Amino acid sequence: QVQLVESGGGLVQPGGSLRLSCVASKRINNIKSMGWYRQAPGKQREWVAAITSNGNTNYADSVKGRFTLSRDNAKSTVYLQMNSLKPEDTAVYYCNVVTWYTNYWGRGTQVTVSS
């Protein structure tokens, strides 16, 4: 069974940066996309960004220009560089990997943006 483990969350001041990582416990084959979702208190989980198997990246409008997604295929790892963080970015961030056969989720990492 593949497990996704996120790291890199924490407390940061507005305008600061964080880099989230998501590592798979073993190599994942047949990946369609890798990406991130987030869920703020009292809100539904929302999509943040994703990178497809051919390297195309897409971002939610709320993070476009501030967040950058990258991946290491050999390690089945995906990263989310978050710059110019805002208080409204506060949420639990979840890693998501979609294959042709199934959908994997991590347990999440907390990101808190506050002064």
OpenMM code with the backbone's topology and positions (N, CA, C; nanometers):
from openmm import Vec3, app, unit

residues = "GLN VAL GLN LEU VAL GLU SER GLY GLY GLY LEU VAL GLN PRO GLY GLY SER LEU ARG LEU SER CYS VAL ALA SER LYS ARG ILE ASN ASN ILE LYS SER MET GLY TRP TYR ARG GLN ALA PRO GLY LYS GLN ARG GLU TRP VAL ALA ALA ILE THR SER ASN GLY ASN THR ASN TYR ALA ASP SER VAL LYS GLY ARG PHE THR LEU SER ARG ASP ASN ALA LYS SER THR VAL TYR LEU GLN MET ASN SER LEU LYS PRO GLU ASP THR ALA VAL TYR TYR CYS ASN VAL VAL THR TRP TYR THR ASN TYR TRP GLY ARG GLY THR GLN VAL THR VAL SER SER".split()
positions = [
    Vec3(0.0845, -0.1187, 0.0000),
    Vec3(0.0000, 0.0000, 0.0000),
    Vec3(0.0890, 0.1251, 0.0000),
    Vec3(0.0622, 0.2151, -0.0930),
    Vec3(0.1397, 0.3384, -0.1020),
    Vec3(0.0890, 0.4388, -0.0001),
    Vec3(0.1816, 0.5039, 0.0660),
    Vec3(0.1475, 0.6134, 0.1569),
    Vec3(0.2143, 0.7409, 0.1088),
    Vec3(0.1415, 0.8511, 0.1194),
    Vec3(0.1960, 0.9820, 0.0877),
    Vec3(0.2201, 1.0566, 0.2182),
    Vec3(0.3392, 1.1116, 0.2337),
    Vec3(0.3735, 1.1824, 0.3568),
    Vec3(0.4108, 1.3255, 0.3220),
    Vec3(0.3327, 1.4198, 0.3757),
    Vec3(0.3605, 1.5614, 0.3533),
    Vec3(0.4479, 1.6163, 0.4654),
    Vec3(0.5248, 1.7179, 0.4328),
    Vec3(0.6051, 1.7883, 0.5325),
    Vec3(0.6277, 1.9310, 0.4850),
    Vec3(0.6776, 2.0142, 0.5761),
    Vec3(0.7124, 2.1508, 0.5402),
    Vec3(0.6147, 2.2557, 0.5870),
    Vec3(0.5043, 2.2127, 0.6458),
    Vec3(0.4097, 2.3103, 0.6964),
    Vec3(0.4616, 2.3790, 0.8218),
    Vec3(0.3868, 2.4796, 0.8657),
    Vec3(0.4270, 2.5507, 0.9856),
    Vec3(0.3602, 2.6853, 0.9955),
    Vec3(0.4132, 2.7657, 1.0868),
    Vec3(0.3627, 2.9004, 1.1097),
    Vec3(0.4547, 2.9998, 1.0394),
    Vec3(0.3959, 3.0887, 0.9625),
    Vec3(0.4753, 3.1877, 0.8902),
    Vec3(0.4002, 3.3205, 0.8915),
    Vec3(0.4744, 3.4290, 0.8875),
    Vec3(0.4114, 3.5607, 0.8837),
    Vec3(0.3626, 3.5924, 0.7426),
    Vec3(0.2627, 3.6793, 0.7321),
    Vec3(0.2178, 3.7221, 0.5990),
    Vec3(0.3348, 3.7743, 0.5163),
    Vec3(0.3379, 3.7343, 0.3905),
    Vec3(0.4475, 3.7703, 0.3024),
    Vec3(0.5610, 3.6707, 0.3017),
    Vec3(0.5573, 3.5761, 0.3931),
    Vec3(0.6627, 3.4771, 0.4031),
    Vec3(0.6463, 3.3624, 0.3047),
    Vec3(0.7367, 3.2655, 0.3182),
    Vec3(0.7391, 3.1521, 0.2255),
    Vec3(0.7494, 3.0201, 0.3008),
    Vec3(0.6975, 2.9181, 0.2380),
    Vec3(0.7124, 2.7809, 0.2858),
    Vec3(0.7254, 2.6897, 0.1642),
    Vec3(0.7917, 2.5769, 0.1850),
    Vec3(0.8002, 2.4766, 0.0793),
    Vec3(0.7479, 2.3452, 0.1324),
    Vec3(0.6398, 2.2982, 0.0738),
    Vec3(0.5818, 2.1706, 0.1121),
    Vec3(0.6395, 2.0594, 0.0250),
    Vec3(0.6559, 1.9441, 0.0868),
    Vec3(0.7025, 1.8257, 0.0147),
    Vec3(0.6042, 1.7123, 0.0365),
    Vec3(0.5935, 1.6287, -0.0623),
    Vec3(0.5091, 1.5098, -0.0522),
    Vec3(0.5892, 1.3938, -0.1091),
    Vec3(0.6171, 1.2968, -0.0236),
    Vec3(0.6985, 1.1824, -0.0633),
    Vec3(0.6140, 1.0558, -0.0572),
    Vec3(0.6228, 0.9763, -0.1614),
    Vec3(0.5529, 0.8478, -0.1624),
    Vec3(0.6403, 0.7408, -0.0984),
    Vec3(0.5750, 0.6486, -0.0292),
    Vec3(0.6490, 0.5445, 0.0419),
    Vec3(0.7177, 0.4479, -0.0545),
    Vec3(0.6675, 0.4422, -0.1783),
    Vec3(0.7324, 0.3631, -0.2820),
    Vec3(0.6939, 0.4210, -0.4170),
    Vec3(0.7649, 0.3801, -0.5180),
    Vec3(0.7428, 0.4358, -0.6507),
    Vec3(0.5988, 0.4097, -0.6964),
    Vec3(0.5402, 0.5141, -0.7546),
    Vec3(0.4037, 0.5029, -0.8063),
    Vec3(0.4089, 0.5027, -0.9576),
    Vec3(0.3483, 0.4040, -1.0182),
    Vec3(0.3447, 0.3935, -1.1636),
    Vec3(0.2125, 0.4459, -1.2189),
    Vec3(0.2125, 0.4725, -1.3459),
    Vec3(0.0900, 0.5139, -1.4166),
    Vec3(0.0283, 0.6408, -1.3585),
    Vec3(0.1153, 0.7347, -1.3242),
    Vec3(0.0654, 0.8604, -1.2672),
    Vec3(0.0030, 0.9470, -1.3752),
    Vec3(-0.1160, 0.9983, -1.3477),
    Vec3(-0.1806, 1.0955, -1.4357),
    Vec3(-0.1500, 1.2372, -1.3890),
    Vec3(-0.1550, 1.2586, -1.2592),
    Vec3(-0.1245, 1.3909, -1.2059),
    Vec3(-0.0847, 1.3814, -1.0597),
    Vec3(-0.0097, 1.4821, -1.0166),
    Vec3(0.0299, 1.4964, -0.8761),
    Vec3(-0.0005, 1.6402, -0.8380),
    Vec3(-0.0492, 1.6591, -0.7161),
    Vec3(-0.0825, 1.7963, -0.6804),
    Vec3(-0.1210, 1.8128, -0.5358),
    Vec3(-0.1824, 1.9273, -0.5097),
    Vec3(-0.2159, 1.9653, -0.3729),
    Vec3(-0.3590, 2.0192, -0.3658),
    Vec3(-0.4234, 1.9883, -0.2552),
    Vec3(-0.5500, 2.0461, -0.2164),
    Vec3(-0.5293, 2.1098, -0.0797),
    Vec3(-0.6236, 2.1900, -0.0383),
    Vec3(-0.6192, 2.2455, 0.0964),
    Vec3(-0.7606, 2.2589, 0.1528),
    Vec3(-0.7663, 2.2589, 0.2855),
    Vec3(-0.8947, 2.2724, 0.3534),
    Vec3(-0.8780, 2.3646, 0.4728),
    Vec3(-0.9462, 2.4764, 0.4667),
    Vec3(-0.9445, 2.5719, 0.5766),
    Vec3(-1.0551, 2.5357, 0.6749),
    Vec3(-1.0436, 2.5807, 0.7991),
    Vec3(-1.1465, 2.5490, 0.9000),
    Vec3(-1.2842, 2.5946, 0.8537),
    Vec3(-1.3807, 2.5042, 0.8623),
    Vec3(-1.5168, 2.5373, 0.8260),
    Vec3(-1.5451, 2.5451, 0.6782),
    Vec3(-1.4462, 2.5105, 0.5953),
    Vec3(-1.4641, 2.5176, 0.4504),
    Vec3(-1.4408, 2.3812, 0.3856),
    Vec3(-1.4875, 2.3700, 0.2623),
    Vec3(-1.4653, 2.2467, 0.1886),
    Vec3(-1.3219, 2.2403, 0.1366),
    Vec3(-1.2775, 2.1196, 0.1129),
    Vec3(-1.1453, 2.1017, 0.0545),
    Vec3(-1.1459, 2.1599, -0.0871),
    Vec3(-1.0397, 2.2337, -0.1196),
    Vec3(-1.0316, 2.2941, -0.2516),
    Vec3(-0.9004, 2.2585, -0.3196),
    Vec3(-0.9080, 2.2512, -0.4502),
    Vec3(-0.7912, 2.2204, -0.5300),
    Vec3(-0.6983, 2.3423, -0.5338),
    Vec3(-0.5668, 2.3169, -0.5262),
    Vec3(-0.4683, 2.4245, -0.5269),
    Vec3(-0.3855, 2.4237, -0.6556),
    Vec3(-0.3280, 2.3092, -0.6859),
    Vec3(-0.2399, 2.3016, -0.8019),
    Vec3(-0.2174, 2.1557, -0.8397),
    Vec3(-0.1816, 2.1337, -0.9660),
    Vec3(-0.1521, 1.9977, -1.0109),
    Vec3(-0.0550, 2.0022, -1.1275),
    Vec3(0.0215, 1.8935, -1.1380),
    Vec3(0.1129, 1.8774, -1.2509),
    Vec3(0.0822, 1.7434, -1.3157),
    Vec3(0.0667, 1.7457, -1.4480),
    Vec3(0.0292, 1.6233, -1.5186),
    Vec3(0.1524, 1.5397, -1.5514),
    Vec3(0.1273, 1.4229, -1.6048),
    Vec3(0.2364, 1.3313, -1.6366),
    Vec3(0.3294, 1.3884, -1.7434),
    Vec3(0.2784, 1.4770, -1.8282),
    Vec3(0.3635, 1.5367, -1.9316),
    Vec3(0.4215, 1.6708, -1.8889),
    Vec3(0.4061, 1.7053, -1.7608),
    Vec3(0.4723, 1.8233, -1.7073),
    Vec3(0.3923, 1.9516, -1.7078),
    Vec3(0.2696, 1.9478, -1.7533),
    Vec3(0.1875, 2.0687, -1.7524),
    Vec3(0.1401, 2.0990, -1.6105),
    Vec3(0.1523, 2.2253, -1.5713),
    Vec3(0.1095, 2.2653, -1.4384),
    Vec3(-0.0118, 2.3582, -1.4483),
    Vec3(-0.0981, 2.3459, -1.3495),
    Vec3(-0.2158, 2.4310, -1.3409),
    Vec3(-0.2341, 2.4741, -1.1969),
    Vec3(-0.2826, 2.5953, -1.1803),
    Vec3(-0.2973, 2.6532, -1.0472),
    Vec3(-0.4356, 2.7156, -1.0306),
    Vec3(-0.4841, 2.7110, -0.9073),
    Vec3(-0.6058, 2.7845, -0.8756),
    Vec3(-0.5761, 2.9335, -0.8889),
    Vec3(-0.6748, 3.0097, -0.9276),
    Vec3(-0.6552, 3.1536, -0.9453),
    Vec3(-0.6041, 3.2198, -0.8189),
    Vec3(-0.6476, 3.1685, -0.7036),
    Vec3(-0.6108, 3.2301, -0.5758),
    Vec3(-0.4618, 3.2185, -0.5443),
    Vec3(-0.3917, 3.1262, -0.6087),
    Vec3(-0.2496, 3.1059, -0.5781),
    Vec3(-0.1595, 3.1315, -0.6985),
    Vec3(-0.2187, 3.1551, -0.8127),
    Vec3(-0.1404, 3.1748, -0.9356),
    Vec3(-0.0450, 3.2917, -0.9194),
    Vec3(0.0792, 3.2697, -0.9576),
    Vec3(0.1817, 3.3722, -0.9452),
    Vec3(0.2528, 3.3727, -0.8112),
    Vec3(0.2003, 3.3002, -0.7143),
    Vec3(0.2630, 3.2951, -0.5813),
    Vec3(0.3141, 3.1554, -0.5480),
    Vec3(0.2447, 3.0528, -0.5973),
    Vec3(0.2813, 2.9142, -0.5689),
    Vec3(0.3418, 2.8516, -0.6932),
    Vec3(0.4403, 2.7634, -0.6704),
    Vec3(0.5034, 2.6923, -0.7813),
    Vec3(0.5132, 2.5448, -0.7481),
    Vec3(0.4682, 2.4641, -0.8409),
    Vec3(0.4674, 2.3192, -0.8241),
    Vec3(0.5826, 2.2582, -0.9028),
    Vec3(0.6491, 2.1597, -0.8418),
    Vec3(0.7532, 2.0870, -0.9136),
    Vec3(0.7500, 1.9415, -0.8675),
    Vec3(0.8202, 1.8563, -0.9393),
    Vec3(0.8155, 1.7144, -0.9050),
    Vec3(0.9482, 1.6474, -0.9369),
    Vec3(0.9670, 1.5325, -0.8736),
    Vec3(1.0791, 1.4443, -0.9026),
    Vec3(1.0171, 1.3093, -0.9336),
    Vec3(1.0060, 1.2773, -1.0609),
    Vec3(0.9379, 1.1546, -1.0998),
    Vec3(1.0051, 1.0306, -1.0441),
    Vec3(1.1368, 1.0319, -1.0460),
    Vec3(1.2102, 0.9136, -1.0003),
    Vec3(1.1803, 0.8824, -0.8545),
    Vec3(1.1497, 0.9855, -0.7779),
    Vec3(1.1236, 0.9665, -0.6349),
    Vec3(0.9743, 0.9731, -0.6023),
    Vec3(0.8908, 0.9888, -0.7059),
    Vec3(0.7467, 1.0044, -0.6832),
    Vec3(0.7225, 1.1099, -0.5761),
    Vec3(0.7883, 1.2223, -0.5941),
    Vec3(0.7821, 1.3321, -0.4977),
    Vec3(0.7331, 1.4572, -0.5672),
    Vec3(0.6502, 1.5330, -0.4967),
    Vec3(0.6027, 1.6597, -0.5504),
    Vec3(0.6222, 1.7676, -0.4451),
    Vec3(0.6570, 1.8864, -0.4917),
    Vec3(0.6859, 1.9987, -0.4034),
    Vec3(0.5921, 2.1150, -0.4356),
    Vec3(0.5627, 2.1935, -0.3337),
    Vec3(0.4847, 2.3160, -0.3535),
    Vec3(0.5580, 2.4310, -0.2861),
    Vec3(0.6172, 2.5168, -0.3673),
    Vec3(0.6826, 2.6367, -0.3153),
    Vec3(0.5778, 2.7456, -0.3026),
    Vec3(0.5596, 2.7966, -0.1829),
    Vec3(0.4568, 2.8971, -0.1562),
    Vec3(0.5229, 3.0266, -0.1132),
    Vec3(0.5069, 3.1285, -0.1930),
    Vec3(0.5628, 3.2603, -0.1634),
    Vec3(0.4513, 3.3618, -0.1410),
    Vec3(0.4881, 3.4741, -0.0856),
    Vec3(0.3915, 3.5830, -0.0618),
    Vec3(0.2657, 3.5306, 0.0056),
    Vec3(0.2851, 3.4539, 0.1097),
    Vec3(0.1718, 3.3908, 0.1763),
    Vec3(0.0810, 3.4925, 0.2421),
    Vec3(-0.0478, 3.4601, 0.2400),
    Vec3(-0.1504, 3.5464, 0.2960),
    Vec3(-0.2246, 3.4718, 0.4064),
    Vec3(-0.2884, 3.5441, 0.4974),
    Vec3(-0.3658, 3.4753, 0.6023),
    Vec3(-0.4709, 3.3805, 0.5450),
    Vec3(-0.5259, 3.4121, 0.4306),
    Vec3(-0.6274, 3.3254, 0.3710),
    Vec3(-0.5698, 3.1981, 0.3115),
    Vec3(-0.4388, 3.1848, 0.3115),
    Vec3(-0.3755, 3.0592, 0.2710),
    Vec3(-0.3715, 2.9582, 0.3855),
    Vec3(-0.4097, 3.0026, 0.5042),
    Vec3(-0.4103, 2.9133, 0.6195),
    Vec3(-0.5046, 2.7966, 0.5962),
    Vec3(-0.4520, 2.6758, 0.6093),
    Vec3(-0.5303, 2.5549, 0.5831),
    Vec3(-0.4439, 2.4321, 0.6103),
    Vec3(-0.5082, 2.3179, 0.6087),
    Vec3(-0.4349, 2.1920, 0.6029),
    Vec3(-0.4164, 2.1589, 0.4548),
    Vec3(-0.2928, 2.1331, 0.4162),
    Vec3(-0.2601, 2.1056, 0.2767),
    Vec3(-0.2413, 1.9552, 0.2581),
    Vec3(-0.3109, 1.9028, 0.1577),
    Vec3(-0.3098, 1.7594, 0.1312),
    Vec3(-0.2467, 1.7306, -0.0042),
    Vec3(-0.1591, 1.6339, -0.0048),
    Vec3(-0.0998, 1.5861, -0.1290),
    Vec3(-0.1956, 1.4865, -0.1948),
    Vec3(-0.2002, 1.4909, -0.3266),
    Vec3(-0.2893, 1.4028, -0.4021),
    Vec3(-0.2163, 1.3487, -0.5247),
    Vec3(-0.2218, 1.2186, -0.5434),
    Vec3(-0.1640, 1.1564, -0.6622),
    Vec3(-0.2735, 1.0731, -0.7291),
    Vec3(-0.2968, 1.1020, -0.8549),
    Vec3(-0.3987, 1.0309, -0.9322),
    Vec3(-0.3290, 0.9424, -1.0344),
    Vec3(-0.3631, 0.8149, -1.0319),
    Vec3(-0.3120, 0.7234, -1.1343),
    Vec3(-0.4280, 0.6786, -1.2219),
    Vec3(-0.3976, 0.5941, -1.3160),
    Vec3(-0.5030, 0.5430, -1.4037),
    Vec3(-0.5965, 0.4482, -1.3287),
    Vec3(-0.5571, 0.4072, -1.2093),
    Vec3(-0.6337, 0.3052, -1.1379),
    Vec3(-0.6857, 0.3500, -1.0030),
    Vec3(-0.6201, 0.4480, -0.9418),
    Vec3(-0.6623, 0.4854, -0.8083),
    Vec3(-0.6196, 0.6282, -0.7768),
    Vec3(-0.6539, 0.6697, -0.6570),
    Vec3(-0.6338, 0.8063, -0.6124),
    Vec3(-0.5739, 0.8001, -0.4720),
    Vec3(-0.4547, 0.8569, -0.4541),
    Vec3(-0.3882, 0.8541, -0.3238),
    Vec3(-0.3960, 0.9909, -0.2572),
    Vec3(-0.4085, 0.9877, -0.1240),
    Vec3(-0.4108, 1.1108, -0.0449),
    Vec3(-0.3138, 1.0997, 0.0719),
    Vec3(-0.2495, 1.2105, 0.1039),
    Vec3(-0.1721, 1.2175, 0.2258),
    Vec3(-0.2617, 1.2575, 0.3421),
    Vec3(-0.2008, 1.2638, 0.4605),
    Vec3(-0.2784, 1.2989, 0.5803),
    Vec3(-0.2825, 1.4487, 0.6052),
    Vec3(-0.2012, 1.5217, 0.5337),
    Vec3(-0.2060, 1.6668, 0.5439),
    Vec3(-0.0976, 1.7261, 0.6315),
    Vec3(-0.0666, 1.8521, 0.6008),
    Vec3(0.0267, 1.9295, 0.6821),
    Vec3(-0.0325, 2.0677, 0.7024),
    Vec3(-0.0244, 2.1172, 0.8245),
    Vec3(-0.0873, 2.2447, 0.8594),
    Vec3(0.0003, 2.3615, 0.8162),
    Vec3(-0.0611, 2.4569, 0.7494),
    Vec3(0.0030, 2.5834, 0.7161),
    Vec3(-0.0771, 2.6946, 0.7809),
    Vec3(-0.0092, 2.7738, 0.8627),
    Vec3(-0.0750, 2.8855, 0.9305),
    Vec3(-0.0002, 3.0141, 0.8968),
    Vec3(-0.0729, 3.1093, 0.8407),
    Vec3(-0.0143, 3.2384, 0.8051),
    Vec3(-0.0743, 3.3434, 0.8984),
    Vec3(0.0084, 3.3946, 0.9873),
    Vec3(-0.0412, 3.4875, 1.0878),
    Vec3(0.0737, 3.5712, 1.1420),
    Vec3(0.0412, 3.6936, 1.1786),
    Vec3(0.1410, 3.7795, 1.2415),
    Vec3(0.1315, 3.7699, 1.3931),
] * unit.nanometer
topology = app.Topology()
chain = topology.addChain("A")
for resn in residues:
    res = topology.addResidue(resn, chain)
    for name in ("N", "CA", "C"):
        topology.addAtom(name, app.Element.getBySymbol(name[0]), res)
